[in-house]
Amino acid sequence: MIFEVCVDSVEGAVEAQAGGAQRVELCDNLVEGGTTPSLGMIQVVRQKISIGLHVIIRPRGGDFLYSEAEFEVMRQDIQAAKAAGANGVVIGLLNQDGSIDLPRTRALVELARPLSVTFHRAFDVSRDAQESLEALCSLGIERVLTSGQQASAFEGADCIARLVRQAGDRICILAGGGITEANVAEIVRKTGVKEVHFSARRWIESPMQSRNRRCVMGRAYEPDEYRRRVTDAGQVARVIQAAARGLAPVEAR
């Protein structure tokens, strides 16, 4: 099993490695589902970890129908990630009708090489999972991150299992979305995936002593500027251990 942890900071990447992850997906702005991190972030994370580093290339939150200007931003960000030492990039582009944007996805894949390419959960809002998977297989992309077109991988497990069978050895199905210590083993057993994507985060309080509660910097989802979520090595390890226990032969448990 390969375990990929979604992180949004240098410290998070270090914690993911300490917890036993083989790879991180580095993002910014996780409240929007993840956008492209800064070049400085990519560079420092690369200096701090030795495991795989995949960088999301997503210029904004919202849908996955991009303007020409946004597409050019994605091109520039891929080149920057390559130069900074990333091992892979994570992309996702759709057409207005919900199909995979094949021409522009192909262009980004070619630009990214020799890096590994993952198509992210834009797949989960594409119009047809089976059709989209065939389109991505035709591009030679290494993997697809999916929750089975449901809110979580647990809810989408049946769809993920069908995608694993359809994919065969042509492309890797990376299960992600709401995966925790409590459900990881069951998801892997039901789907047959070989790679799992999850976050493992806890709340921490700011050490700030001076606090102005009258002012909020735009965090409508959590209007407390003095607490934030961080990746936790212990939680990473517990998810990995839960998967191992759940998949072990009965006599070995």
Buried (B, 14 or more C-beta within 10 A) or exposed (E): EBBBBBBBBBEBBBBBBBBBBBBBBBBBBBEEBBBBBEBEBBBBBBEEBEBBBBBBBBBEEEEBBBEEEBBEBBBBBBEBBBEBEBBBBBBBBBBEEBBBBBEBBBBBBEBBEEBBBBBBBBBBEBEEBEEBBBBBBEBEBBBBBBBBBBEBBBBBBEBBBBBBEBBEEEBBBBBBBBBBBEBBBBBBBBBEBBBBBBBBBEEEEEEEEEEEEEEEEEEEEEEEBEEBBBBBBEBBBBBBBBBBEBBEEEEEE
